[in-house]
Amino acid sequence: MKSFKLLFYILPFCFFACNLSSKKNTDQSNGNIDAALEQKSKIDSSSIEITVERGAFHYDKFVLKDTLITFYPSKENIGVDNSNYNQISKKIISVQTRNNFVKKILNDDFFKLKNFYASNTTCNSHLTVAVKFNNQLKKVVSEDFDRECPELLKYIEKEIIRMHSKELKRFLLPG
């Protein structure tokens, strides 16, 4: 009976010690995750370059280098009527805006995307996004910007156009 009483007194201490050890391990793993995210969030502005190329009859390109977004219209259209779509234009964004954009791209695992996304349709408009960051370079091509295209590519295209702020939207044709 004495051994049973002794066991009854020791058992709560065992649970307490196990719980403390488990909490310590959880805190350490959370610390590792936080450190990884902090490492991702350190942005070397000299290494950032994001290029978005659009197909169909746009054949234009946006390039984000550091905090400067440059729009390049298709070579055939430079100087033609519509000044929004046919002139090279530049826009400086804030460092915080750039950092938030890059963090979203990294946190959504751009570098884990496939290199190519095929489309089963014949009426396509490609979307190509290339990201250069901290000595990593990845180019992802989607044959169709709308169908079978990863959401992250669509987000990058829309966001870089929004940040450029010239209302350069995609034209959708029937078909």
N, C-alpha and C positions, 0 to 999 in steps of 0.2 A: 504494500500500500504506500510506503514511503517513496518507493521509486516512481509510483504513479503520480504522487503529489509533486515530486521533483520534476518529472516530465511536464506536468501541467504548468509549472512556473517557468521552465526553460523554453517551452514551445513558443510563447509570444515573442521572446527575444529573437528566436530564429526567424520568425516572420518579419519582424522589424528590420533585422539585418539584411535579409533577402530583398526587402522592399527598398532599402537604402541603396543597395548595390544596383538594383534594376534602375532606380531613378538616376543614379550616377551615370550608368551606361547610356540611358536615354539622353541625358544632358550632353554627354560627349558626342553622340551621333548627331544631335541637333546642332552642336557647335561645329561639327564637320560640314554639315549642310550649309550653315550660315557662312562658314569660311569659303566654301565653294561659290556661293552666290556673291559674296564680297569680291572674290577673285574675278568672277564674271563681270562685276560692276565696275572694276577698274578699267577705265577706257583711255587708251593712248590715242589721242586725237590724230597723231601723225600716221597712224596705221589704218584709219577708217576710210574705206571707199566702198560705196554701194552703187551699183549700176542697174537700172531698170530699162529694158528694151522692149518696146511694144511692136507687135506685128500688124497684120491686116493692111489697111492703107495708111496707117499712122507711120510706121517705121521710124519712130522717134526714140529718144533716149533721155533719161534723167540720170545725172551722176551726182552723188553726194560725196564730197571730199571735205573732211573736217566739218565745218559748219556751213559750207557753200553748196547749194544745190544749183546745178546748171542743167538747163533744158536745151537739147539739140534736136531741132526738127529734122525730118527726112531731108536729105540733100536736094532732092528734086523740088521741095517746097520752100526752101529758104528764100525769103523776100517776096513771096507770092501773097496776094491780097490780105488774108486774115492775119493780122499782126500777132495775135495771141499764139497761133499755131505755127507760124512760119518764121519766127525770129528767135535767134539764140537769146536766152534770158537767164539771169542769175538771181538767186535769192539767198540771203544770209539768214540762218536760223540761230536760235540761242543754243548755247552749249547744253543747257538742261533739256531742251527739246530733242537735240541730237542724242544725248545720253539715254533719255527715256526710250527713244525709237530703237537704238542699238540694243538696249537691255531687253526689250520685248522680243527682238529678233533672236537674241542669244537664249533667252529663257524659253522660247518656243522651239528651240533646237533646230535652227536653220541648218547647221552643219551636219545634222543627221538625216536630212531629206535625201531622197534619191536624186541622181543627177538629171534624170529625164522622165517626164510623164507624158505618155502617148495618149492620143485621142482616137476614138473610134468614129469620128465624124469627118466629113470631107471639107466642111466650111469652117476652117479654123483661123484663129488669130493667136499667134504665139505670144508667150510672155517669158522673158529671160531675166533672171535676177542673179547678179554676181555680188558676193560679199567678200571683202578683204578686211580682215581684222586680226591684229596681233599675229602676224606671219601665217595666217590661215587664209586660203582662198578657196571659195566654193562657188560654182556656177550651176544653177538649176534652170532647166528649160522645160516649159510646159507647152505642148503643141497647141493647146486651147486654153486661153486665159479664163474661160468661163466654166467649161466642163472638164472633169478629171484634173483640175488644177488645185494644188494644196491651198488651203485657206490662208496660210502664212504668206504665200506669194501674192495672193489677192490683196491682203492687208498691206504688204510692203508697197505694192503699186499704188493703191489708193492713198496711203499715208504720205508717200513722197510727193504725189501730185497735190495733195491738200497742203503740205508744208510749203511747196513751191508757190502756192496761192495765185495761180493765174487761171484757175478754172479749166484746166486742160483735161477734159473728160474723154473717155473712149466713145467713139461713134459706133453704134450697133446697126448693122445692115440686116434687112430681112434675108432669111436663107438659112 
